[in-house]
C-alpha cells in the first residue's frame, strides 16, 4: 500500500493565480483523510496534484515511490484513482457497465479479471440494475456513483474523492460511507475533498484544513472541530452535533440546579448513537439541560420510568432512532 507526501508544494495557474502556497502534508498508507475549506481555498487544485493532473511549480508530490514530475497521469492513475467533482467530465461511454469496465481493459487484464472487478464495483455502488443504462439517463447523484465504480474497478492503492457528497441525499451519503468503510478495511488510502462537515465527522480520521491556498491545521476531527479560531479562519461551521454539544457544555452549570430533585438528565438507550458521537467530538460526558418551564404533564411518571438501563427521562430530539415510549418535545430543549 502507498502513502502520499507533499514537500513545500506551490502551484500557480496561467495568468498568475496562486492556488497552492508552500503546502507540506503526509498521509500515511491506509489513512482515511479529508481536506476541508471554503470555495477557492485550493482543495481541488491540491487533489489534482495528487494524481498528476497538475504538476507543482515548486516542491515535490510523492505517491508511494513515484514523484509525479517523472510520471504521466495515466501511470499515476494505476496507483491513485481520482473521482472528479463533476461526473460529466469523466463519463464517456453509452452504458454503465462499459464505463466501469474501461479502466481494467486499459490495464490489459484478463477477461475473467475484468468481469470480476466490474461486477464487484457495480455491486458495491448499488448499480447492478443499471448496468445496461446510459449513464446520462441517470440523475447526477447516480452518475457520481458510476464514476466511483469506474475508479473502484481499477483497484488502486489510493482513492481521491472530490466533493462526493454534493447532490447526494441521506441514502447516497450512507452508500458513500459504506464504500469508505470497505476501502478502509482493505487498507486503502482515502482522501475526501468536501464541504460536508457532518460526513467528515462521521467517516474521516484525519483532517487537513485549507484557507488562502495553504494548509493551516492538521488533526483529528475532535481537534479540528473544537479549534474555533481555525474554523473561523477557514470560514467553516462545526458539525451540527458539535454545535449542540458546545451549547450543552455552556449550559451545564446554570441548569444543574433548576430542580430540587437531583435528577441528572442523561442520554438514553434510544440515543446511544448521538451519545457516542458527542463523546468522539467532545471527549466527555454531557448532561442534557431541560428548561424548568417544561409543563408538568411531561414531568410525570418519574419512578415508574426508571430502570437499570436508562435514565428517568426519555427525551426525544427529533432523530429517527428507536425511541422509548416517553418523549420530551423538541421545543423544551435548550
C-alpha positions as CSV (number, residue, x, y, z in Angstrom):
1,X,0.0,0.0,0.0
2,X,1.1,3.6,-0.7
3,X,1.1,6.9,1.2
4,X,1.3,10.5,0.0
5,X,3.9,13.1,0.8
6,X,3.9,16.8,-0.4
7,X,7.0,18.8,0.2
8,X,6.8,22.6,0.0
9,X,4.5,22.5,-3.0
10,X,3.5,25.6,-4.9
11,X,1.2,25.8,-7.9
12,X,0.1,28.8,-10.0
13,X,-2.4,28.8,-12.8
14,X,-1.7,30.6,-16.1
15,X,-2.4,34.2,-15.5
16,X,-0.7,34.3,-12.2
17,X,-3.4,33.0,-9.8
18,X,-1.7,31.3,-6.9
19,X,-3.6,28.1,-5.9
20,X,-1.2,26.2,-3.6
21,X,1.2,28.1,-1.3
22,X,4.0,26.1,0.3
23,X,1.9,23.0,1.1
24,X,3.5,20.2,3.0
25,X,1.4,17.2,4.2
26,X,1.9,13.5,4.9
27,X,-0.9,11.0,4.5
28,X,0.2,7.5,5.7
29,X,-0.8,4.4,3.9
30,X,-4.2,3.2,4.9
31,X,-5.3,6.5,6.4
32,X,-8.8,7.9,5.8
33,X,-8.3,11.7,5.5
34,X,-10.3,14.7,4.5
35,X,-9.4,18.1,3.1
36,X,-11.8,20.8,4.1
37,X,-12.1,24.5,3.4
38,X,-14.3,27.1,1.7
39,X,-14.7,27.6,-2.0
40,X,-11.5,28.9,-3.6
41,X,-9.3,27.6,-0.7
42,X,-7.3,25.4,-3.1
43,X,-8.8,22.0,-2.3
44,X,-9.4,20.8,-5.9
45,X,-6.0,22.0,-7.0
46,X,-4.4,20.0,-4.3
47,X,-6.5,16.9,-5.2
48,X,-5.5,17.2,-8.9
49,X,-1.8,17.4,-8.0
50,X,-2.2,14.1,-6.0
51,X,-2.7,12.1,-9.2
52,X,-0.6,14.1,-11.6
53,X,-3.4,16.0,-13.4
54,X,-1.5,19.1,-12.3
55,X,2.3,19.3,-11.8
56,X,3.6,21.5,-9.0
57,X,5.5,24.7,-9.9
58,X,7.9,24.1,-6.9
59,X,8.3,21.2,-4.5
60,X,7.6,17.5,-4.8
61,X,4.5,15.3,-4.8
62,X,5.4,11.7,-3.9
63,X,2.8,9.0,-4.4
64,X,4.4,5.9,-2.9
65,X,7.8,5.9,-4.5
66,X,6.7,7.9,-7.6
67,X,7.4,11.6,-8.0
68,X,4.6,13.0,-10.1
69,X,7.0,15.1,-12.0
70,X,8.5,12.0,-13.6
71,X,5.3,10.1,-14.5
72,X,2.3,10.6,-16.7
73,X,-1.2,10.9,-15.3
74,X,-2.0,7.5,-16.9
75,X,0.8,5.9,-15.0
76,X,-0.1,7.5,-11.7
77,X,-3.8,6.6,-12.1
78,X,-2.9,3.0,-11.6
79,X,-1.8,3.9,-8.1
80,X,-4.0,6.9,-7.3
81,X,-7.6,6.9,-8.6
82,X,-9.3,10.3,-8.8
83,X,-13.1,10.8,-8.8
84,X,-14.0,14.2,-10.4
85,X,-16.3,16.6,-8.7
86,X,-18.4,16.8,-11.8
87,X,-19.1,13.2,-13.1
88,X,-20.0,14.6,-16.6
89,X,-16.3,15.4,-17.1
90,X,-15.4,11.8,-16.5
91,X,-18.1,9.7,-18.2
92,X,-17.8,9.0,-21.9
93,X,-19.4,5.5,-22.5
94,X,-23.0,4.8,-23.5
95,X,-23.6,2.1,-20.9
96,X,-22.8,2.0,-17.2
97,X,-21.1,-1.4,-17.4
98,X,-18.8,-0.3,-20.3
99,X,-17.8,2.8,-18.3
100,X,-16.9,0.8,-15.3
101,X,-15.0,-1.9,-17.3
102,X,-13.0,0.7,-19.3
103,X,-10.2,1.1,-16.7
104,X,-9.5,-2.6,-16.2
105,X,-9.5,-3.1,-20.0
106,X,-6.9,-0.3,-20.4
107,X,-4.8,-2.1,-17.8
108,X,-4.8,-5.1,-20.2
109,X,-6.2,-7.5,-17.6
110,X,-7.6,-10.9,-18.5
111,X,-11.3,-11.1,-19.4
112,X,-12.2,-13.0,-16.2
113,X,-10.4,-10.4,-14.0
114,X,-12.1,-7.5,-15.9
115,X,-15.5,-9.2,-15.3
116,X,-14.8,-9.8,-11.6
117,X,-13.7,-6.2,-11.0
118,X,-16.6,-4.8,-12.9
119,X,-19.2,-6.9,-11.1
120,X,-17.6,-6.1,-7.7
121,X,-17.6,-2.4,-8.3
122,X,-21.2,-2.3,-9.6
123,X,-22.3,-4.3,-6.5
124,X,-20.5,-2.1,-4.1
125,X,-22.1,1.1,-5.7
126,X,-25.5,-0.5,-6.0
127,X,-25.5,-0.1,-9.8
128,X,-26.1,-3.7,-10.9
129,X,-29.7,-2.9,-12.0
130,X,-28.4,0.0,-14.1
131,X,-25.6,-1.8,-15.9
132,X,-27.1,-1.5,-19.4
133,X,-28.4,2.0,-18.8
134,X,-26.9,5.1,-20.4
135,X,-25.2,7.0,-17.6
136,X,-26.7,10.3,-18.8
137,X,-30.2,8.8,-18.3
138,X,-29.4,8.7,-14.6
139,X,-29.6,11.6,-12.1
140,X,-26.5,13.4,-11.0
141,X,-26.3,11.5,-7.7
142,X,-26.2,8.2,-9.6
143,X,-23.8,9.4,-12.2
144,X,-21.4,10.2,-9.3
145,X,-21.6,6.5,-8.3
146,X,-20.8,5.5,-11.9
147,X,-17.5,7.4,-11.8
148,X,-16.8,6.0,-8.3
149,X,-17.4,2.5,-9.6
150,X,-15.1,3.1,-12.6
151,X,-12.3,4.0,-10.2
152,X,-13.1,1.1,-7.8
153,X,-12.8,-1.3,-10.7
154,X,-9.2,-0.3,-11.2
155,X,-8.4,-1.2,-7.6
156,X,-5.7,1.5,-6.9
157,X,-4.0,1.8,-3.6
158,X,-5.1,5.4,-3.2
159,X,-8.6,6.9,-3.7
160,X,-9.3,10.6,-4.1
161,X,-12.9,11.7,-3.9
162,X,-13.6,15.3,-4.9
163,X,-16.9,16.6,-3.3
164,X,-18.5,13.1,-3.4
165,X,-21.5,14.2,-1.2
166,X,-22.6,17.1,-3.5
167,X,-26.0,16.4,-4.8
168,X,-26.5,13.3,-2.6
169,X,-29.4,12.6,-0.3
170,X,-29.2,10.7,3.0
171,X,-29.3,7.3,1.3
172,X,-26.5,8.4,-1.1
173,X,-24.3,9.6,1.8
174,X,-24.9,6.3,3.6
175,X,-23.7,4.4,0.4
176,X,-20.6,6.6,0.3
177,X,-19.9,5.9,3.9
178,X,-20.3,2.2,3.2
179,X,-17.7,2.5,0.4
180,X,-15.2,4.3,2.6
181,X,-15.6,1.7,5.3
182,X,-15.0,-1.0,2.7
183,X,-11.8,0.7,1.4
184,X,-10.6,1.3,5.0
185,X,-11.0,-2.4,5.8
186,X,-9.0,-3.2,2.7
187,X,-6.2,-1.0,3.9
188,X,-6.6,1.6,1.1
189,X,-5.6,5.2,1.5
190,X,-8.6,7.5,1.1
191,X,-8.7,11.3,0.6
192,X,-12.0,13.1,0.6
193,X,-12.3,16.7,-0.6
194,X,-15.6,18.1,0.9
195,X,-17.7,20.9,2.4
196,X,-19.8,18.4,4.3
197,X,-18.7,18.6,7.9
198,X,-21.2,16.0,9.1
199,X,-19.8,13.5,6.7
200,X,-16.2,14.2,7.7
201,X,-17.0,13.9,11.4
202,X,-18.6,10.5,10.9
203,X,-16.3,9.0,8.4
204,X,-12.8,10.5,8.4
205,X,-9.9,10.1,10.9
206,X,-7.6,12.9,9.9
207,X,-8.4,16.3,8.6
208,X,-6.4,18.9,6.7
209,X,-7.9,22.4,6.8
210,X,-7.2,24.8,3.9
211,X,-7.5,28.6,3.8
212,X,-5.9,31.1,1.5
213,X,-4.3,28.2,-0.5
214,X,-2.5,26.9,2.5
215,X,-2.8,24.1,5.0
216,X,-3.5,25.9,8.2
217,X,-4.2,23.0,10.6
218,X,-4.0,19.2,10.6
219,X,-5.5,17.0,13.2
220,X,-8.3,14.6,14.3
221,X,-12.0,15.6,14.0
222,X,-12.1,16.3,17.7
223,X,-9.0,18.6,17.4
224,X,-10.2,20.4,14.3
225,X,-13.9,20.9,15.1
226,X,-13.1,22.3,18.6
227,X,-10.5,24.7,17.4
228,X,-12.8,27.7,16.9
229,X,-10.0,30.0,15.7
230,X,-9.2,27.7,12.8
231,X,-12.8,27.1,12.0
232,X,-13.3,30.9,11.8
233,X,-10.2,31.4,9.7
234,X,-11.4,28.7,7.2
235,X,-14.9,30.1,7.2
236,X,-16.3,26.7,8.3
237,X,-19.0,25.7,10.7
238,X,-18.8,22.9,13.2
239,X,-20.9,19.8,12.5
240,X,-24.3,20.2,14.0
241,X,-23.7,17.7,16.7
242,X,-20.6,19.7,17.8
243,X,-22.6,22.9,17.9
244,X,-25.3,21.3,20.0
245,X,-22.7,19.8,22.3
246,X,-21.0,23.2,22.6
247,X,-24.2,24.8,23.8
248,X,-24.9,21.9,26.2
249,X,-21.4,22.4,27.8
250,X,-22.1,26.1,28.1
251,X,-25.4,25.4,29.8
252,X,-24.2,22.7,32.3
253,X,-23.6,24.9,35.3
254,X,-26.7,27.0,35.1
255,X,-29.1,24.2,34.5
256,X,-27.7,21.8,37.2
257,X,-29.7,23.5,40.0
258,X,-33.0,24.0,38.2
259,X,-34.8,21.2,40.0
260,X,-34.9,20.4,43.7
261,X,-34.8,16.8,42.8
262,X,-31.2,16.0,42.0
263,X,-32.0,14.2,38.7
264,X,-29.4,14.4,36.0
265,X,-30.8,14.1,32.5
266,X,-28.6,11.8,30.5
267,X,-28.7,10.3,27.1
268,X,-30.9,7.2,26.9
269,X,-30.9,3.9,25.3
270,X,-32.6,5.3,22.2
271,X,-29.9,8.0,21.8
272,X,-26.7,6.0,22.1
273,X,-25.8,6.9,18.5
274,X,-26.0,10.6,19.4
275,X,-24.3,10.0,22.7
276,X,-21.3,8.3,21.2
277,X,-20.9,11.0,18.6
278,X,-20.8,13.5,21.4
279,X,-18.1,11.5,23.1
280,X,-16.0,11.3,19.9
281,X,-16.2,15.1,19.4
282,X,-16.2,16.4,23.0
283,X,-14.3,13.7,24.8
284,X,-16.5,13.9,27.9
285,X,-20.0,13.1,29.2
286,X,-22.5,15.8,28.6
287,X,-25.8,16.2,30.6
288,X,-28.9,17.2,28.8
289,X,-30.3,20.6,30.1
290,X,-34.1,20.9,30.2
291,X,-35.9,24.2,30.6
292,X,-37.6,24.5,34.0
293,X,-40.8,25.8,32.4
294,X,-41.5,22.4,30.8
295,X,-45.1,21.7,31.6
296,X,-46.0,19.3,34.5
297,X,-47.6,16.7,32.2
298,X,-44.2,15.9,30.8
299,X,-42.7,15.6,34.3
300,X,-44.9,12.7,35.4
301,X,-44.0,9.1,36.0
302,X,-40.5,9.6,37.3
303,X,-40.3,6.5,39.5
304,X,-42.2,4.2,37.1
305,X,-39.9,5.0,34.2
306,X,-36.6,4.5,35.9
307,X,-34.8,1.2,35.3
308,X,-31.3,-0.2,35.4
309,X,-30.6,0.5,31.7
310,X,-31.7,4.1,31.2
311,X,-32.1,7.4,32.9
312,X,-35.6,8.6,34.2
313,X,-36.5,10.9,31.4
314,X,-36.8,9.8,27.8
315,X,-36.0,12.8,25.7
316,X,-36.8,12.9,22.0
317,X,-34.7,15.2,19.8
318,X,-36.4,14.5,16.6
319,X,-33.9,11.9,15.4
320,X,-35.4,8.7,13.7
321,X,-34.0,6.2,16.2
322,X,-35.7,3.6,18.3
323,X,-37.2,5.9,20.9
324,X,-38.6,4.6,24.2
325,X,-42.3,5.3,24.8
326,X,-41.9,8.5,26.8
327,X,-40.8,11.6,24.9
328,X,-39.9,15.2,25.6
329,X,-40.9,17.7,22.9
330,X,-38.0,19.3,21.0
331,X,-39.2,22.8,21.9
332,X,-38.4,22.2,25.6
333,X,-34.7,21.5,24.9
334,X,-32.1,24.3,25.1
